[in-house]
Amino acid sequence: MQPSRTIFVLLFPLLLTGLLVSGQSMLGYTDTQGNFYVYDNGRNVHLEHQRILSSQPCANSIAYISSNGTLHYYAGHAVQDLDISNPNFYYNTDNYLYYSLGGSFSLYNGKERKYLGYIQNNPYAFGDSIAGMHDYSEYFFAYYKDRFIELEQHPVQKVIAGDNILAYIDHLGQMKIFYQMETTLADDYIPIAMQAGANTVAFIDNYQYLKVFYAGHIYELYNVPDIYCLEIPGSTQNVQIDGYCNGPIVYDIQTELPLFQTGDDLVAYLDESGRFYVFYKGNVVSLDQQEPEQYTVTDNLLWYIDSNNFLKVFSDGELYTVETYRPENILADKDIIVYTDLDKRLKAFYKGEHYAISDAIVLDFALNNALIMYSSIPNRYQFYSFEK
């Protein structure tokens, strides 16, 4: 069955500030007069008369800061008053809205607010449905399934979060993973690097082995002979730890291709000879014998440009050659990839199928979840939805 196609044309100029899609097909945009709207289930809902400062969309909600610094949360076809002014930061996810006031942070789950902990001097991490943080006594906790779970009685040195998983370095330098209410000792020593996605943590251990923790098991992929780290300056979130790389690990300095990228249930990586692989749900799949020109992992989708400039996509355990040329513009989200062809028309690839989104030249486009917004005529926008 073909996904439903929803087309809606906007006759006034827009500045896109964020997109959101679920079964309700919401997105946020600002017109040339500064009015902020949400496109919600085929309707334009006017929210603000003045230009907003920022917005973050996710499934079923959009959070934004109005011109006076107030944090708002739109969900269920209405703005929910949180009485939060001038937050230090905010981060909207599919399940939680995180925000900080002063040195502490809280979350909003769509029904109630929860105070989480103190973030002034200790690392923290937020995932779609999980958070790692410290309290005032510097005990380290996970917040998961609306519960606080004590993990450590000493502050940790580093923590990262995937959608539903935490990986951290404790005060002794041990690497641990919290997943499905259980804590696993992944390594006795500080790793060189860690990345996380849903159900998945990829890391390079102290002996330079690339490993994957997936669904409760640890898999060893290969020994990395040379480590090239593009270091990022330190901060509270990037504390300088001896031997740990706060920036991306690259295959070589010349191409700056990432050595590995982690998504939901998968890890794409290059071996010592430049062969390209993907670890997917416990199995290793060979993709190409030569290193790609470019590759990106987004959620549970991997797309890359091979040495022939072909666009290829790995999705749901299958490898597809999508185009025999390199598209100029490519966007991906969840399991959808959208791109412009050689004639600048808009196309999409979704679950093994090609879709012609626009028959005309596209001036610009955006994607979030299963909703595409594009313009073929200046100041007129159309929408294509892959809703079920």
N, C-alpha and C positions, 0 to 999 in steps of 0.2 A: 504494500500500500504506500502511495506517495504521501510525504508529509503535507500537511495543509499549508497553503500559501496565503498569507495575509498581506495585502497591499494597501498602504495608506499614504496619501500624498499631502505634504505640508507646503502651503503656498507662501510662507514667509521665511526670511533668512533665519538660519539657526547656527548657534555655536554649540556643538555637542560637548557635554560635560561628563557624561557617563551613560552606561547602558546596563540594563538589567532584564533578564528574561527567565521566565519559568512558564508554568501553564497559563499565567496571567499576562505575559508579554509586556513587561514594563520597561521603560527607559526614561532617562532624564535629559533635557536639553534646554538651552537658553536662546531666546530670540534676540534680534538686534536691538530691541529696546531694553534688554536686561531682564525680561520676565522669565521666570524659571517654571518649566512644565514637566509633568510626568506623563508619558504615553503609557496608559495602563489599560490593557485589555481592549484596545481599539479606541480609547477615549483620551483626549487631551485634558489633563487636570492641572489647573493653574495653581501653583503653590506659593510663588514669591513674586512681588512687584519689582524688586531690585535684584541686581546681579548677585548670585551667590558666590561664596569664596571657593568652595570645592564640593565635590560629591564622590561617593563611592557606592556603586551598585553591586548587588549580589542577588542570589535567588530569593525571590519573594519580598525584597526590601531594597530601599535606597536610603543611604544616610547622606546628609549634606549639612554644610555650615552656611547659614544665611549671612547677609551683609553686616549684621550687628554682632556676629560671632557666636550665635546660638546654634547648637547641634540639634538637628531634627532627624526623625526616623519615619519614613513613609512605608507603610505595609498595610495590608488588608484594606486597600482603597482609601486610606486616611493617614494624616500626619499624627503621630503619637508624640505628645508633649513630654519631653524628658527633663525639662528644667535644667539643662546643662549649658553653661556659657563659657566660651573661650577655653575649650579643652586644649591641653598641650599636644595631644594627637588623638586620632581616632582611626579605627580599622574595622571595616565592615566585612563580615564573612557570611557564608550561607546559613550559619546557625547562630552566630553571636555578633553583636556590635561591641567592640572593645574601645575604651576611651580612658584618657588620663587627665586627672586634675591634680596639680601640684606634683608631689612625688609618689602618688599612689594611683592604682588603676582599678577599673571596674568593668563589668560587662552588662549588656542588656540582651535578654533572650527572647524579646518580643512580648513578654508578659511582665517581667519584673527585673529590677537591677540587683546585681550581686557585687559586693566589694571583694576584690581579689587579693590585693597585696601591695607591697611597697616596692618601687622600682628605681629608687634614687641611685643606688650604688651596685645593684646586683643584676645579672643577666635575666632575661625573660624571653618567652616565645609564645606566639599565638598561632593556632591552627584553626581550621574550619570548625572543629568540634572539640578542641582541646587547648589548654593553656598551661604553661609552666611558669611559676613565679615564686617569690620569697615573701614571707611575712616579716613583721617588724623584728622578730627574733632571729631572722635569717634562716629559718627552716625553709626547705624547698618543697613545694607542693605542686601537684597536678590538679587542674580542675577539669573533670571529665564526667559526662552524663549527669550534670548538675550536682556533682559531689566534689568535695575537697579530699584529695588523697595525699597523705604525707609520704614523701619519697626519701628525703634526706634531712638530717638534723644539723647539717652544715651547709653553708652557701656553696653552690656549684660554680664551676669556672666558665662553663659554656653550655648553652641549651639551644636546640633548634626544634622546630615543630613541623610535622606534616599535617595532613588533614585530620588524622586521628591517632597520631603517634608522636612521642617525644624522644629525642636522643640528647644525652648530656654527658659532660665530663664532671665527675664529682670532685670533692676537695682533695682526694688522694690521687687524682689523675686517671681514674678508671673510667672507661666509657660504658654507659648504661643506656638501655632502651626501655621505655615504658609503653606497653601496648596491650590493649584488651585487659586492663586492670592488673597486669603482671609486669614486674621489672626483671629484665635480663641483663646479666653482666656480659657485654659484647666483647670487651677486651680489657686486660689488666693495665694497659698503657694508653697514654694520650694518642688519639689518632692524628693523622696528618690533615684530614678533611672529612666532613660529614655533609650529607644532603638527605632530605626527607620528602616523601610524598605520601599518598594514602597507602597504608599497610606496609610501607617500604622505607628502609634507610640504607643508603649506600655510603661506604666509608673506605678510606685508605688507612690501613693500620700502621703501627710503628715500624713494621718490617716491610712496608710498601706493597702490601697485598691489597688489591681492590676486592672488597667483600660486599655482600648484600644481605641485610636482614630482611626477610620477607615472611610475613604471616607466622612469625614465631621461630623461624629457622635461619641459620646463617650459612650462606653459600660463598665459597672462595672462587673468584673469577681468574685472576692471574697476578703475577708479581710485576709491578711497574718499575722498570729499570731506572728511569729518570723522572724526577718530580720538578715541574715548572709551575711556580706559584705566582700569580699576579696579585700581590698583596694589596689589601685595602687598609688605610690608616685606622688605628684603633679608636674605639669609643666604648660606651657601656656595653653595647651589643657585640663589639669586636675587640674584646680584651686580648691583649698580646699574651699568648701562651707559647712557651718554647716548643718549637716543632709543629705548631698548628698553623695552617694556612687560612687566613680570614677571607682571602679572595678566591677567584676561580682557579682550579688546577687545569692547565692547558696541555694539549698534546705536544705542541712545540711553540717556541716563541714567535716563529715567522708567521704561521697561520692563525695562532691564538684560538684554534679550535678547542672547545672544552674536551678534556679527557673523558669526562662522563657527565651525564645529566640524568636527574632522577625525577620520575613522575609517579602517577598512581599505578601501582602494580608493575612498574617497568623501570629499567635503567638502561640507557643507551651508552655505549662506551667504545673506545678505540684501544686495540691492543698494541704491543710494542712494535708491530710491523705495519701499523696503520689500517689493519682490517677492522671493519665496522660490525659491531654486534649489538644485540639487544637482549637483555635479561627480561623475560616476561613470565610472570606467575610461576617462578621456579624452574624455568627452562631457558637455555641460551639459544638464540636464533642468529645464524650468520646472515648479515644483510648485504655486505659488499666486501670484496677483497681489497679495495682501495679506499683510502680515507675520503669522506665526502667534502664537497666544497663548503657546505654549511649544514648545520642541523639544529633542530630545536625540539625539546620535549615540552608539551603543554598538557597538563592533566594526564589523561590516558592515551594521548596521541603523540606520535613521533613523525615529523616530516623532515626531509632532507633533500639537498641538491647533490646528485652523485657526480662523478668525474666526467660524465657526458652531458652535464647540465640538465638531466632529467629530474623532474619533481617526483619524489617517491614518498609514500605515506605508509607507516606501519600502524595498524588499528585493529583492535580485537584479535590479535594474534596473527594477522595476515599482512603481507607486504604487497603494496599496489604501486604500479607505475602510473601516476595520475596524468602527467604530461611529458612530452618529449622535448620540452624547452624549459627555460628558467623564467617563471613569472616575475614580473617587476615588483609587484606588491602581494604579500602573503600575510594573512592573519589566521590564527587557529585558537580555538577554545573548546574545551571538553573534547568531543570526538568529531568536530567539524573543522574543515579547512576551507577558507575562502580566498580567492585570488583573482587577479586580472589576467586575461589571456593576451596574446600578441596584438589583438585589435582593441585592447583596453575594455573589453566587455567583462562582466563579472560572472564568475563561476564558483561552484562549491563542490566539495567532495565529502560525502557523509555515508558512513557504514557501507563502503564498497560501491557506492553509486555516484555518478556525475550529475550535476544540476546546472542548467543555464539560468542564472539569476536575472541577468539583464541582456536584452538584445541590442541595446545602445551602448555607446561609450560611457564609461563611468568616470565621473570626476573625483569622487571620493567615496569611501565606504568604511563601515565599522562593524564589529562582531562582538557579541557577548552571549555566552551560552548558545542557544539555538536561534537567536534573532539577528538578522542582518539588516543594517540600514545603509542605503546607498543613494547617490544623487547622479542622475544623468543630465539634468537641466539645472543651472544655477538656482539656488534657493528653493528647490523642490526635492523632497526626500520621499523615498519609498521603502517599504519594509517587506522582508521575506522571512517567514517563520517556519522552522522545522519542529513545530509542536506535534505531540502525539494526540 
